[in-house]
Amino acid sequence: MTAQATAYNVTGTGQVVTGVCTYRGLSVGSTAGAAVVVYDGTSAAGTVLASFTLGANGFQDIALPDGVRCNLGIYVSSTAAIQGHVRVG
């Protein structure tokens, strides 16, 4: 059985969590559309975990039941406002 995750709200570019953690996925949407990149790190210079582009009124759900171990934390970069959450175990 997969371990549970905590959902952290995201609305745009910024640090989601710091420190060692497990990235288990995300669910985000954008009214205007946005390019979104998720990093293992504390800035947009970290290791890319996910990268995608949302069209206007677009939505993306990524589920990683086993997760990806992050050494530095999780940072999200977005070119426009987004609504949703990142799941962290």
Buried (B, 14 or more C-beta within 10 A) or exposed (E): EEEEBEBBEBEBBEBBBEEEBBBBBBBBBBEEBBEBBBBBBBEEEBEEBBEBEBEEEBEBEBEBEEBBEBEBBBBBBBBBEBBBBBBBB
